[in-house]
């Protein structure tokens, strides 16, 4: 008897063996879906791949999901369950891949990006997403993972990096854009106190780039960002005078609260048109002996 290695067998033989639990035409269709999709897909996309009408595709996907070959991540969206999954019915897609597909155009940002870039030691159980279209509801739970989606103008989806998750490209805000975002929306960092801590970590890292912050802030076009950025950086002596003045030259008129979710009271810093409504971040607070 000839010794035939597994690697020498035709690839189709392997695929048919792996899909031994599903037979005939349905097995071939499942193989086609595995080849075509690395991430979530909907019936319309599957119909194109399978070459059958939409109604038949919907019924097929529902049947495959019912038998554990596919997983339904939400109404009308599916993922292929890996062949090696020990518990197919419990298989879950990478939440970042889910966000990139279901909320597109979008990027992972806020505290999720902070975790990705090592700018925080805090652990957040919600995936923060910036989406360039209206997504409702803004808070969703998909396959047991919670998502918080912030709708922004599509033109502001810049300053991102592409990372690969399970062979699927996902956009995440780069370090500099993440800093701009959490100063524009401190809640995206879990609050202004955490945002101020992150800012210090950023400036003390080898990846800090003052020019990138100014460029991103200019492109976003929100003077409130420069008020918070300049004030917090100056307060903690994190930057040189030139950067502070560059921020001051970009601030807008009108009074801005350091913490948008805080009370409308606190010391006003006229130099920055900023109300410091967080006592721990007032000038001199927490500094010195």
FILUMTOR-37511 format. One record per residue (C-alpha): residue number from 1; residue in three letters; x, y, z. Coordinates in Angstrom, 2 decimals. Example, Ala and Ser with C-alpha at 12.3 -4.5 7.8 and 13.67 -1.06 7.14 Angstrom:
REM residues 2
pavex  vodo  east  north  up
1  ALA  12.30  -4.50  7.80;
2  SER  13.67  -1.06  7.14;
END
This chain:
REM residues 289
pavex  vodo  east  north  up
1  UNK  0.00  0.00  0.00;
2  UNK  1.36  3.38  -0.97;
3  UNK  2.10  5.87  1.80;
4  UNK  0.17  8.96  0.76;
5  UNK  0.67  12.02  2.95;
6  UNK  -2.33  14.15  3.86;
7  UNK  -0.65  17.16  2.27;
8  UNK  -0.52  15.37  -1.10;
9  UNK  -4.28  14.84  -1.31;
10  UNK  -6.31  17.17  -3.54;
11  UNK  -7.64  20.23  -1.72;
12  UNK  -11.19  19.39  -2.72;
13  UNK  -10.86  16.04  -0.95;
14  UNK  -9.88  17.81  2.27;
15  UNK  -12.80  20.22  2.00;
16  UNK  -15.30  17.45  1.42;
17  UNK  -13.91  15.59  4.41;
18  UNK  -14.11  18.65  6.63;
19  UNK  -17.72  19.27  5.59;
20  UNK  -18.66  15.65  6.02;
21  UNK  -21.63  16.61  8.22;
22  UNK  -23.38  18.38  5.36;
23  UNK  -23.93  16.73  2.02;
24  UNK  -24.55  17.33  -1.66;
25  UNK  -25.27  20.75  -3.08;
26  UNK  -25.56  22.33  0.37;
27  UNK  -22.00  21.28  1.17;
28  UNK  -20.76  22.91  -2.03;
29  UNK  -22.62  26.09  -1.18;
30  UNK  -21.14  26.18  2.30;
31  UNK  -17.67  25.76  0.84;
32  UNK  -18.35  28.70  -1.50;
33  UNK  -19.34  30.90  1.43;
34  UNK  -16.20  29.97  3.36;
35  UNK  -14.05  30.85  0.38;
36  UNK  -15.80  34.16  -0.29;
37  UNK  -16.20  35.68  3.17;
38  UNK  -13.67  36.28  5.93;
39  UNK  -16.12  38.35  7.96;
40  UNK  -19.86  38.96  8.27;
41  UNK  -22.08  38.91  5.18;
42  UNK  -25.74  39.43  4.39;
43  UNK  -28.09  37.45  2.12;
44  UNK  -27.67  39.86  -0.80;
45  UNK  -23.91  39.37  -0.80;
46  UNK  -24.27  35.62  -0.40;
47  UNK  -26.77  35.45  -3.28;
48  UNK  -24.17  36.92  -5.64;
49  UNK  -21.58  34.36  -4.56;
50  UNK  -23.99  31.43  -4.73;
51  UNK  -25.68  32.50  -7.95;
52  UNK  -29.21  31.93  -6.64;
53  UNK  -32.11  34.28  -5.97;
54  UNK  -32.42  36.23  -2.74;
55  UNK  -35.36  34.30  -1.27;
56  UNK  -33.61  30.94  -1.73;
57  UNK  -30.45  32.42  -0.27;
58  UNK  -32.28  33.60  2.84;
59  UNK  -33.77  30.13  3.37;
60  UNK  -30.41  28.47  2.82;
61  UNK  -28.58  30.73  5.27;
62  UNK  -31.28  30.22  7.90;
63  UNK  -30.99  26.44  7.49;
64  UNK  -27.19  26.46  7.71;
65  UNK  -27.36  28.65  10.81;
66  UNK  -29.96  26.39  12.40;
67  UNK  -27.55  23.47  11.99;
68  UNK  -24.54  25.33  13.36;
69  UNK  -22.62  25.76  10.07;
70  UNK  -23.20  29.49  10.12;
71  UNK  -23.70  31.88  13.03;
72  UNK  -26.26  34.67  12.91;
73  UNK  -24.68  37.73  14.49;
74  UNK  -27.82  39.85  14.10;
75  UNK  -30.93  39.88  11.94;
76  UNK  -29.85  39.48  8.33;
77  UNK  -26.11  39.07  9.02;
78  UNK  -24.11  35.85  9.23;
79  UNK  -20.59  34.56  9.64;
80  UNK  -19.08  31.25  8.64;
81  UNK  -18.22  29.07  11.61;
82  UNK  -14.62  27.82  11.35;
83  UNK  -14.35  24.12  10.67;
84  UNK  -12.06  23.69  13.67;
85  UNK  -14.55  25.26  16.11;
86  UNK  -15.14  22.76  18.91;
87  UNK  -18.53  24.29  19.79;
88  UNK  -19.93  25.71  16.51;
89  UNK  -23.13  27.02  18.07;
90  UNK  -21.10  29.06  20.55;
91  UNK  -18.73  30.56  17.97;
92  UNK  -18.37  34.33  18.15;
93  UNK  -16.90  36.70  15.59;
94  UNK  -14.18  39.19  16.56;
95  UNK  -16.11  42.29  17.77;
96  UNK  -13.84  44.58  15.77;
97  UNK  -14.72  42.69  12.60;
98  UNK  -18.40  42.96  13.49;
99  UNK  -18.08  46.73  13.95;
100  UNK  -16.11  47.22  10.72;
101  UNK  -18.78  45.38  8.76;
102  UNK  -22.07  46.40  10.35;
103  UNK  -21.33  50.06  11.05;
104  UNK  -19.24  50.91  7.98;
105  UNK  -17.95  53.45  7.15;
106  UNK  -16.47  53.52  10.63;
107  UNK  -13.39  53.16  12.78;
108  UNK  -12.63  51.81  16.23;
109  UNK  -11.81  54.73  18.51;
110  UNK  -12.10  56.20  21.98;
111  UNK  -11.22  53.93  24.85;
112  UNK  -11.03  50.90  22.54;
113  UNK  -8.25  52.60  20.55;
114  UNK  -6.56  53.66  23.80;
115  UNK  -6.40  50.01  24.83;
116  UNK  -5.11  48.99  21.41;
117  UNK  -2.24  51.50  21.50;
118  UNK  -1.36  50.85  25.13;
119  UNK  -2.30  54.37  26.23;
120  UNK  -4.36  53.16  29.17;
121  UNK  -4.28  50.34  31.67;
122  UNK  -8.01  50.52  32.22;
123  UNK  -10.15  47.77  30.77;
124  UNK  -13.40  48.65  29.03;
125  UNK  -16.05  46.08  28.23;
126  UNK  -17.72  48.14  25.49;
127  UNK  -16.36  48.60  21.97;
128  UNK  -16.31  52.30  21.02;
129  UNK  -17.05  53.00  17.36;
130  UNK  -17.11  56.21  15.32;
131  UNK  -19.47  55.77  12.36;
132  UNK  -19.81  58.04  9.37;
133  UNK  -23.54  57.41  9.07;
134  UNK  -26.52  57.37  11.40;
135  UNK  -26.64  54.13  13.38;
136  UNK  -29.59  53.34  15.63;
137  UNK  -29.66  52.47  18.39;
138  UNK  -26.36  54.01  19.48;
139  UNK  -25.91  51.22  22.03;
140  UNK  -26.15  47.67  20.76;
141  UNK  -25.32  44.21  22.02;
142  UNK  -24.22  41.73  19.36;
143  UNK  -23.15  38.17  20.19;
144  UNK  -22.78  39.17  23.82;
145  UNK  -20.52  42.17  23.11;
146  UNK  -21.66  45.72  23.82;
147  UNK  -21.02  48.46  21.27;
148  UNK  -21.31  52.23  21.65;
149  UNK  -21.58  53.96  18.28;
150  UNK  -20.92  57.67  17.91;
151  UNK  -22.23  59.17  14.66;
152  UNK  -19.90  61.72  13.05;
153  UNK  -19.73  63.36  9.61;
154  UNK  -18.13  61.00  7.11;
155  UNK  -15.57  63.67  6.21;
156  UNK  -14.09  63.30  9.72;
157  UNK  -13.15  59.64  9.25;
158  UNK  -9.44  60.39  8.90;
159  UNK  -6.32  59.72  10.93;
160  UNK  -6.81  55.96  11.07;
161  UNK  -4.64  52.89  10.70;
162  UNK  -5.64  49.62  9.11;
163  UNK  -5.14  46.53  11.25;
164  UNK  -5.99  42.94  10.40;
165  UNK  -8.33  40.88  12.54;
166  UNK  -9.03  37.33  11.35;
167  UNK  -7.95  38.28  7.83;
168  UNK  -10.37  41.23  7.78;
169  UNK  -9.09  44.84  7.56;
170  UNK  -10.38  47.08  10.35;
171  UNK  -9.76  50.81  10.73;
172  UNK  -8.70  52.11  14.15;
173  UNK  -7.84  55.70  15.00;
174  UNK  -4.09  56.19  15.24;
175  UNK  -2.54  57.46  18.47;
176  UNK  -2.74  61.13  17.53;
177  UNK  -6.31  60.99  16.24;
178  UNK  -7.34  59.12  19.38;
179  UNK  -5.98  61.95  21.52;
180  UNK  -7.86  64.54  19.45;
181  UNK  -11.07  62.50  19.75;
182  UNK  -10.96  62.15  23.52;
183  UNK  -10.32  65.87  23.94;
184  UNK  -13.20  66.66  21.62;
185  UNK  -15.38  64.10  23.43;
186  UNK  -13.88  63.33  26.86;
187  UNK  -16.62  60.75  27.44;
188  UNK  -14.94  58.66  24.71;
189  UNK  -12.09  58.15  27.19;
190  UNK  -14.40  57.49  30.11;
191  UNK  -14.24  61.09  31.34;
192  UNK  -11.98  64.13  31.41;
193  UNK  -9.87  62.86  34.32;
194  UNK  -8.91  59.75  32.42;
195  UNK  -8.40  61.80  29.25;
196  UNK  -5.90  64.02  31.12;
197  UNK  -4.01  60.94  32.34;
198  UNK  -3.92  59.53  28.83;
199  UNK  -2.61  62.84  27.49;
200  UNK  0.31  62.69  29.89;
201  UNK  1.06  59.10  28.91;
202  UNK  0.97  60.11  25.25;
203  UNK  3.37  63.05  25.62;
204  UNK  5.77  60.94  27.67;
205  UNK  5.84  58.21  25.03;
206  UNK  8.14  57.89  22.04;
207  UNK  5.14  58.16  19.73;
208  UNK  4.05  61.70  20.64;
209  UNK  3.84  64.08  17.71;
210  UNK  2.86  67.68  18.43;
211  UNK  2.61  68.61  14.75;
212  UNK  0.26  65.69  14.07;
213  UNK  -2.02  66.85  16.90;
214  UNK  -2.17  70.36  15.46;
215  UNK  -2.86  69.08  11.94;
216  UNK  -5.58  66.69  13.06;
217  UNK  -7.16  69.35  15.25;
218  UNK  -7.17  71.80  12.34;
219  UNK  -8.72  69.24  10.04;
220  UNK  -11.43  68.37  12.56;
221  UNK  -12.13  72.08  12.89;
222  UNK  -13.19  72.27  16.54;
223  UNK  -11.60  75.01  18.61;
224  UNK  -12.75  73.37  21.83;
225  UNK  -10.18  70.64  21.21;
226  UNK  -7.36  73.17  21.36;
227  UNK  -8.76  74.71  24.55;
228  UNK  -8.63  71.39  26.39;
229  UNK  -5.41  70.25  24.73;
230  UNK  -3.55  73.48  25.38;
231  UNK  -4.80  73.92  28.92;
232  UNK  -4.09  70.37  30.07;
233  UNK  -0.69  70.22  28.36;
234  UNK  0.35  73.58  29.82;
235  UNK  -0.99  72.74  33.28;
236  UNK  1.07  69.56  33.49;
237  UNK  4.12  71.12  31.78;
238  UNK  4.06  68.46  29.08;
239  UNK  5.02  70.63  26.12;
240  UNK  7.08  73.64  25.11;
241  UNK  5.88  77.23  24.84;
242  UNK  5.63  77.09  21.06;
243  UNK  3.06  74.29  21.19;
244  UNK  1.05  76.07  23.87;
245  UNK  0.92  79.23  21.78;
246  UNK  0.00  77.23  18.69;
247  UNK  -3.00  75.88  20.60;
248  UNK  -3.94  79.33  21.92;
249  UNK  -3.91  80.77  18.40;
250  UNK  -6.55  78.21  17.43;
251  UNK  -9.06  78.54  20.25;
252  UNK  -12.56  79.80  19.51;
253  UNK  -14.64  82.47  21.20;
254  UNK  -17.16  81.58  23.84;
255  UNK  -16.78  79.67  27.07;
256  UNK  -16.19  75.92  26.96;
257  UNK  -16.50  73.50  29.84;
258  UNK  -13.46  71.34  30.46;
259  UNK  -15.82  68.48  31.24;
260  UNK  -18.87  68.67  28.93;
261  UNK  -20.83  66.39  31.26;
262  UNK  -19.89  68.31  34.43;
263  UNK  -21.76  71.06  36.28;
264  UNK  -21.81  74.60  34.85;
265  UNK  -19.63  75.94  37.62;
266  UNK  -15.96  76.19  38.38;
267  UNK  -12.99  78.47  37.85;
268  UNK  -12.85  80.27  34.51;
269  UNK  -9.46  80.41  32.81;
270  UNK  -9.82  83.44  30.54;
271  UNK  -6.54  82.65  28.81;
272  UNK  -8.19  79.51  27.37;
273  UNK  -11.87  80.54  27.33;
274  UNK  -12.34  77.49  29.51;
275  UNK  -14.37  76.74  32.62;
276  UNK  -12.50  74.20  34.72;
277  UNK  -15.47  72.41  36.23;
278  UNK  -13.35  69.53  37.52;
279  UNK  -11.66  70.58  40.79;
280  UNK  -8.86  68.02  40.45;
281  UNK  -7.82  69.65  37.17;
282  UNK  -7.75  73.26  38.37;
283  UNK  -4.41  75.08  38.10;
284  UNK  -2.15  73.77  40.84;
285  UNK  -4.55  71.07  41.99;
286  UNK  -2.74  67.83  42.73;
287  UNK  0.65  69.44  42.09;
288  UNK  3.46  69.92  44.51;
289  UNK  3.67  68.75  48.16;
END
